[in-house]
Amino acid sequence: MIGLLLRQGFKRGVLGGNRTWLTIGGVALTFRLLQKLSGSEPKVVYSEELKPGEALVIANGRDATMVG
């Protein structure tokens, strides 16, 4: 979402001259820079190498059995 706002802000604000999109792009850029500086990168919570024939099932509130 931030990337989309950055692109649109640049395209419509800087290149197109629209002040509203320029402001939106500036806010999105500031947000992105603050994210980078604060180190709020996604954290890996599970990692395992799968062998040939193995599968990983990600389920949310449903039966997580494999069929087949």
N, CA, C and O atoms as CSV, one atom per row, in Angstrom:
chain,resi,resn,atom,element,x,y,z
A,1,MET,N,N,0.823,-1.190,0.000
A,1,MET,CA,C,0.000,0.000,0.000
A,1,MET,C,C,0.870,1.258,0.000
A,1,MET,O,O,0.598,2.215,-0.725
A,2,ILE,N,N,1.920,1.241,0.824
A,2,ILE,CA,C,2.803,2.404,0.875
A,2,ILE,C,C,3.487,2.612,-0.474
A,2,ILE,O,O,3.645,3.743,-0.934
A,3,GLY,N,N,3.893,1.499,-1.106
A,3,GLY,CA,C,4.537,1.593,-2.412
A,3,GLY,C,C,3.626,2.213,-3.457
A,3,GLY,O,O,4.064,3.020,-4.278
A,4,LEU,N,N,2.351,1.831,-3.422
A,4,LEU,CA,C,1.380,2.402,-4.364
A,4,LEU,C,C,1.240,3.903,-4.145
A,4,LEU,O,O,1.229,4.676,-5.103
A,5,LEU,N,N,1.135,4.312,-2.891
A,5,LEU,CA,C,1.008,5.737,-2.590
A,5,LEU,C,C,2.257,6.506,-2.991
A,5,LEU,O,O,2.169,7.643,-3.457
A,6,LEU,N,N,3.429,5.884,-2.811
A,6,LEU,CA,C,4.670,6.525,-3.244
A,6,LEU,C,C,4.702,6.722,-4.761
A,6,LEU,O,O,5.043,7.797,-5.253
A,7,ARG,N,N,4.341,5.667,-5.488
A,7,ARG,CA,C,4.339,5.765,-6.958
A,7,ARG,C,C,3.338,6.799,-7.459
A,7,ARG,O,O,3.659,7.630,-8.309
A,8,GLN,N,N,2.118,6.736,-6.920
A,8,GLN,CA,C,1.092,7.683,-7.350
A,8,GLN,C,C,1.464,9.113,-6.953
A,8,GLN,O,O,1.235,10.056,-7.711
A,9,GLY,N,N,2.040,9.261,-5.759
A,9,GLY,CA,C,2.465,10.588,-5.313
A,9,GLY,C,C,3.530,11.167,-6.216
A,9,GLY,O,O,3.509,12.358,-6.527
A,10,PHE,N,N,4.461,10.329,-6.638
A,10,PHE,CA,C,5.500,10.810,-7.555
A,10,PHE,C,C,4.921,11.124,-8.923
A,10,PHE,O,O,5.167,12.186,-9.494
A,11,LYS,N,N,4.143,10.174,-9.436
A,11,LYS,CA,C,3.614,10.323,-10.794
A,11,LYS,C,C,2.636,11.498,-10.900
A,11,LYS,O,O,2.760,12.342,-11.787
A,12,ARG,N,N,1.672,11.538,-9.991
A,12,ARG,CA,C,0.647,12.585,-10.076
A,12,ARG,C,C,1.067,13.886,-9.403
A,12,ARG,O,O,0.631,14.967,-9.797
A,13,GLY,N,N,1.918,13.774,-8.380
A,13,GLY,CA,C,2.317,14.970,-7.648
A,13,GLY,C,C,3.512,15.670,-8.257
A,13,GLY,O,O,3.443,16.856,-8.579
A,14,VAL,N,N,4.614,14.943,-8.419
A,14,VAL,CA,C,5.832,15.558,-8.946
A,14,VAL,C,C,5.707,15.783,-10.448
A,14,VAL,O,O,5.961,16.883,-10.938
A,15,LEU,N,N,5.319,14.753,-11.167
A,15,LEU,CA,C,5.247,14.878,-12.630
A,15,LEU,C,C,3.970,15.570,-13.094
A,15,LEU,O,O,3.978,16.299,-14.086
A,16,GLY,N,N,2.858,15.337,-12.364
A,16,GLY,CA,C,1.580,15.911,-12.786
A,16,GLY,C,C,1.255,17.257,-12.171
A,16,GLY,O,O,0.355,17.951,-12.644
A,17,GLY,N,N,1.971,17.638,-11.125
A,17,GLY,CA,C,1.751,18.942,-10.531
A,17,GLY,C,C,0.579,19.026,-9.564
A,17,GLY,O,O,0.155,20.129,-9.218
A,18,ASN,N,N,0.050,17.909,-9.122
A,18,ASN,CA,C,-1.081,17.897,-8.200
A,18,ASN,C,C,-0.549,17.968,-6.766
A,18,ASN,O,O,0.155,17.065,-6.315
A,19,ARG,N,N,-0.888,19.047,-6.056
A,19,ARG,CA,C,-0.352,19.259,-4.708
A,19,ARG,C,C,-0.862,18.234,-3.709
A,19,ARG,O,O,-0.140,17.856,-2.787
A,20,THR,N,N,-2.097,17.780,-3.881
A,20,THR,CA,C,-2.656,16.784,-2.965
A,20,THR,C,C,-1.852,15.492,-3.052
A,20,THR,O,O,-1.474,14.933,-2.022
A,21,TRP,N,N,-1.585,15.008,-4.269
A,21,TRP,CA,C,-0.811,13.782,-4.442
A,21,TRP,C,C,0.639,13.970,-4.022
A,21,TRP,O,O,1.280,13.026,-3.559
A,22,LEU,N,N,1.153,15.167,-4.177
A,22,LEU,CA,C,2.509,15.454,-3.713
A,22,LEU,C,C,2.577,15.315,-2.189
A,22,LEU,O,O,3.540,14.766,-1.654
A,23,THR,N,N,1.560,15.810,-1.501
A,23,THR,CA,C,1.494,15.694,-0.039
A,23,THR,C,C,1.341,14.241,0.378
A,23,THR,O,O,2.014,13.791,1.306
A,24,ILE,N,N,0.459,13.493,-0.299
A,24,ILE,CA,C,0.265,12.077,0.008
A,24,ILE,C,C,1.564,11.308,-0.200
A,24,ILE,O,O,1.923,10.464,0.621
A,25,GLY,N,N,2.262,11.590,-1.279
A,25,GLY,CA,C,3.539,10.939,-1.548
A,25,GLY,C,C,4.579,11.279,-0.488
A,25,GLY,O,O,5.360,10.417,-0.085
A,26,GLY,N,N,4.593,12.535,-0.033
A,26,GLY,CA,C,5.527,12.944,1.012
A,26,GLY,C,C,5.254,12.241,2.335
A,26,GLY,O,O,6.185,11.826,3.025
A,27,VAL,N,N,3.980,12.107,2.687
A,27,VAL,CA,C,3.605,11.405,3.920
A,27,VAL,C,C,3.981,9.926,3.804
A,27,VAL,O,O,4.506,9.347,4.755
A,28,ALA,N,N,3.719,9.312,2.652
A,28,ALA,CA,C,4.064,7.902,2.447
A,28,ALA,C,C,5.574,7.698,2.520
A,28,ALA,O,O,6.040,6.712,3.091
A,29,LEU,N,N,6.334,8.619,1.950
A,29,LEU,CA,C,7.793,8.521,1.995
A,29,LEU,C,C,8.291,8.644,3.437
A,29,LEU,O,O,9.177,7.900,3.857
A,30,THR,N,N,7.726,9.573,4.181
A,30,THR,CA,C,8.104,9.738,5.587
A,30,THR,C,C,7.789,8.477,6.383
A,30,THR,O,O,8.604,8.034,7.192
A,31,PHE,N,N,6.620,7.903,6.159
A,31,PHE,CA,C,6.230,6.674,6.845
A,31,PHE,C,C,7.188,5.541,6.521
A,31,PHE,O,O,7.602,4.805,7.417
A,32,ARG,N,N,7.548,5.391,5.242
A,32,ARG,CA,C,8.472,4.338,4.816
A,32,ARG,C,C,9.848,4.526,5.462
A,32,ARG,O,O,10.457,3.557,5.915
A,33,LEU,N,N,10.336,5.768,5.505
A,33,LEU,CA,C,11.638,6.028,6.114
A,33,LEU,C,C,11.614,5.747,7.619
A,33,LEU,O,O,12.576,5.201,8.158
A,34,LEU,N,N,10.529,6.113,8.297
A,34,LEU,CA,C,10.420,5.834,9.726
A,34,LEU,C,C,10.371,4.330,9.994
A,34,LEU,O,O,10.926,3.858,10.987
A,35,GLN,N,N,9.711,3.580,9.118
A,35,GLN,CA,C,9.690,2.122,9.253
A,35,GLN,C,C,11.100,1.557,9.145
A,35,GLN,O,O,11.491,0.704,9.942
A,36,LYS,N,N,11.856,2.022,8.173
A,36,LYS,CA,C,13.225,1.531,7.975
A,36,LYS,C,C,14.107,1.873,9.172
A,36,LYS,O,O,14.889,1.039,9.629
A,37,LEU,N,N,13.982,3.099,9.680
A,37,LEU,CA,C,14.812,3.534,10.791
A,37,LEU,C,C,14.459,2.830,12.094
A,37,LEU,O,O,15.338,2.568,12.915
A,38,SER,N,N,13.186,2.523,12.289
A,38,SER,CA,C,12.775,1.886,13.531
A,38,SER,C,C,13.044,0.388,13.530
A,38,SER,O,O,12.922,-0.269,14.564
A,39,GLY,N,N,13.407,-0.149,12.384
A,39,GLY,CA,C,13.728,-1.571,12.301
A,39,GLY,C,C,12.507,-2.460,12.393
A,39,GLY,O,O,12.598,-3.589,12.876
A,40,SER,N,N,11.381,-1.975,11.943
A,40,SER,CA,C,10.153,-2.772,12.018
A,40,SER,C,C,10.019,-3.686,10.799
A,40,SER,O,O,8.984,-3.712,10.132
A,41,GLU,N,N,11.061,-4.411,10.533
A,41,GLU,CA,C,11.042,-5.377,9.436
A,41,GLU,C,C,10.276,-6.620,9.886
A,41,GLU,O,O,10.265,-6.945,11.074
A,42,PRO,N,N,9.644,-7.309,8.954
A,42,PRO,CA,C,8.959,-8.552,9.325
A,42,PRO,C,C,9.934,-9.549,9.955
A,42,PRO,O,O,11.082,-9.660,9.526
A,43,LYS,N,N,9.468,-10.268,10.973
A,43,LYS,CA,C,10.306,-11.202,11.702
A,43,LYS,C,C,9.935,-12.633,11.311
A,43,LYS,O,O,8.755,-12.980,11.258
A,44,VAL,N,N,10.937,-13.453,11.040
A,44,VAL,CA,C,10.701,-14.857,10.717
A,44,VAL,C,C,10.345,-15.584,12.011
A,44,VAL,O,O,11.113,-15.556,12.972
A,45,VAL,N,N,9.182,-16.234,12.038
A,45,VAL,CA,C,8.760,-16.942,13.249
A,45,VAL,C,C,8.880,-18.452,13.112
A,45,VAL,O,O,8.844,-19.166,14.114
A,46,TYR,N,N,9.023,-18.951,11.882
A,46,TYR,CA,C,9.172,-20.395,11.672
A,46,TYR,C,C,9.921,-20.612,10.374
A,46,TYR,O,O,9.610,-19.993,9.356
A,47,SER,N,N,10.905,-21.489,10.411
A,47,SER,CA,C,11.674,-21.794,9.212
A,47,SER,C,C,12.118,-23.247,9.266
A,47,SER,O,O,12.722,-23.688,10.243
A,48,GLU,N,N,11.814,-23.982,8.212
A,48,GLU,CA,C,12.240,-25.378,8.122
A,48,GLU,C,C,12.329,-25.756,6.651
A,48,GLU,O,O,11.477,-25.374,5.848
A,49,GLU,N,N,13.368,-26.507,6.306
A,49,GLU,CA,C,13.540,-26.940,4.927
A,49,GLU,C,C,12.656,-28.156,4.660
A,49,GLU,O,O,12.646,-29.106,5.442
A,50,LEU,N,N,11.919,-28.120,3.556
A,50,LEU,CA,C,11.057,-29.246,3.182
A,50,LEU,C,C,11.819,-30.194,2.266
A,50,LEU,O,O,12.552,-29.767,1.374
A,51,LYS,N,N,11.633,-31.467,2.500
A,51,LYS,CA,C,12.234,-32.485,1.640
A,51,LYS,C,C,11.283,-32.758,0.482
A,51,LYS,O,O,10.094,-32.453,0.578
A,52,PRO,N,N,11.787,-33.330,-0.612
A,52,PRO,CA,C,10.903,-33.641,-1.735
A,52,PRO,C,C,9.721,-34.498,-1.293
A,52,PRO,O,O,9.898,-35.498,-0.597
A,53,GLY,N,N,8.532,-34.107,-1.697
A,53,GLY,CA,C,7.321,-34.836,-1.348
A,53,GLY,C,C,6.632,-34.313,-0.099
A,53,GLY,O,O,5.473,-34.650,0.146
A,54,GLU,N,N,7.311,-33.502,0.692
A,54,GLU,CA,C,6.696,-32.933,1.885
A,54,GLU,C,C,5.903,-31.681,1.512
A,54,GLU,O,O,6.154,-31.055,0.482
A,55,ALA,N,N,4.943,-31.329,2.367
A,55,ALA,CA,C,4.120,-30.154,2.112
A,55,ALA,C,C,3.938,-29.365,3.398
A,55,ALA,O,O,4.038,-29.914,4.496
A,56,LEU,N,N,3.679,-28.106,3.255
A,56,LEU,CA,C,3.409,-27.233,4.379
A,56,LEU,C,C,1.986,-26.719,4.217
A,56,LEU,O,O,1.651,-26.117,3.197
A,57,VAL,N,N,1.151,-26.957,5.219
A,57,VAL,CA,C,-0.242,-26.507,5.174
A,57,VAL,C,C,-0.400,-25.359,6.149
A,57,VAL,O,O,-0.069,-25.481,7.328
A,58,ILE,N,N,-0.910,-24.239,5.650
A,58,ILE,CA,C,-1.202,-23.087,6.495
A,58,ILE,C,C,-2.715,-22.965,6.551
A,58,ILE,O,O,-3.355,-22.733,5.525
A,59,ALA,N,N,-3.296,-23.118,7.738
A,59,ALA,CA,C,-4.754,-23.100,7.882
A,59,ALA,C,C,-5.147,-22.136,8.985
A,59,ALA,O,O,-4.398,-21.901,9.934
A,60,ASN,N,N,-6.342,-21.586,8.836
A,60,ASN,CA,C,-6.857,-20.648,9.823
A,60,ASN,C,C,-8.288,-21.047,10.166
A,60,ASN,O,O,-9.226,-20.665,9.467
A,61,GLY,N,N,-8.455,-21.811,11.235
A,61,GLY,CA,C,-9.771,-22.157,11.692
A,61,GLY,C,C,-10.477,-23.224,10.885
A,61,GLY,O,O,-11.687,-23.400,11.030
A,62,ARG,N,N,-9.760,-23.938,10.042
A,62,ARG,CA,C,-10.354,-25.015,9.257
A,62,ARG,C,C,-9.588,-26.300,9.485
A,62,ARG,O,O,-8.522,-26.294,10.102
A,63,ASP,N,N,-10.120,-27.389,8.996
A,63,ASP,CA,C,-9.438,-28.683,9.104
A,63,ASP,C,C,-8.165,-28.616,8.271
A,63,ASP,O,O,-8.223,-28.323,7.077
A,64,ALA,N,N,-7.033,-28.882,8.878
A,64,ALA,CA,C,-5.752,-28.744,8.207
A,64,ALA,C,C,-5.202,-30.069,7.688
A,64,ALA,O,O,-3.986,-30.226,7.578
A,65,THR,N,N,-6.065,-31.016,7.369
A,65,THR,CA,C,-5.577,-32.287,6.858
A,65,THR,C,C,-5.354,-32.199,5.364
A,65,THR,O,O,-6.044,-31.462,4.659
A,66,MET,N,N,-4.383,-32.959,4.892
A,66,MET,CA,C,-4.074,-33.009,3.476
A,66,MET,C,C,-4.911,-34.103,2.809
A,66,MET,O,O,-5.086,-35.191,3.358
A,67,VAL,N,N,-5.408,-33.802,1.651
A,67,VAL,CA,C,-6.148,-34.798,0.875
A,67,VAL,C,C,-5.289,-35.154,-0.332
A,67,VAL,O,O,-4.819,-34.272,-1.051
A,68,GLY,N,N,-5.089,-36.446,-0.547
A,68,GLY,CA,C,-4.335,-36.837,-1.732
A,68,GLY,C,C,-3.124,-37.599,-1.493
A,68,GLY,O,O,-2.430,-37.968,-2.440
